[in-house]
Amino acid sequence: TELFTKNKNYIFDEYHVSETNQKYVTEIKNRIKKLEGNLPTHFHVKKGDFASASEEIFSGIYPDFEQRKDNGYLVVLDPYGFQIDWSHLERILKSGAVDVLITFQTSNINWNQNKVQSKNALTRMFGSGEWLDCNSAEDFVDLFCYKIIQIPTQWKSFETKTLTVPTTKGKYHLICASRS
């Protein structure tokens, strides 16, 4: 509550949270209930996957010029495995004033690239078989960022920034995609 009180001018009108595990959905709802009366915003928490949430919230169509600044979005994607598929990420990024933070599972992708059971998931995640030409973890990150930058827009192109996060089991990257 203190964070919202000190930053009243910098909060979002709505928060949409989608989680596939019912245990986490229930926990998130319980935490929000404790704060809800003190917060000037609306929370929407539901059990669902990335694809259904992105289809429900994002049109994939760039808004008319006069509506461009009416709705701005900050999307935080923290997938388990390869759950983000390219078609839905592209839908989000084509939906107007959108900034996206993505947890990119670099070590998992690098480790799974030669496993037969992972090939279809990686192709969905990258939107094509281009990932087959990647030879290192950095190649995967670079390709993903390149594909984001290539998304056609009616305004300024996307730029990406990455941050490498080492862990005890490898590493992941945080990717920020933004037009501003």
C-alpha positions, 0 to 999 in steps of 0.5 A: 500500500505504501508504494501506491500511496507514494506514487499515486500519479504513476500507477496503472488503472488495471492489472491483469494477471494470468497464471496456469497453477490454481494454487498461485491464482488463489494466493495472488487473489488472497494477497490482493484482497488484503490491499484492495480497499486501499488501492485506486486500481482494479485487479483481474486475476484468472487461471489461464495460459499465455495464449488465452490471456493475450487474445483476451486483452490484446487485439493485435491491431494498432489503434487509430492515431488519435487513440494511440496514447489512450491505452498504454501497457506494460507486459511482464512475461515470466514463462515456465519453459517455452510457453510464450509462442511468437504469434501471441507475443507479436499480437501483444507488440502490435497492439499499440503503446506496449512495453514488454519485459520478458524472462528469456530462459536462455540456458533451458533453450540452449540445453533443449535445442537438440532434443526432439521433444523440444523442437516444435515448442522452440519453433512456436516460441521463435515463430519459425525454424530460424533458431536451428541456425543458432550455435550459442545461448547468445545467438538465441537471445540475439535472434529473439531480439532481432525478430522483435525489432523487425515487427512492423509498426505504424510508429517508432520501431521497437528497441530491445535491451537485455540483461544477463542473469547468472544462476546456479543452474545456468543463466537467463536473460531479461529482455526489455522491448520498447518503442520509447 
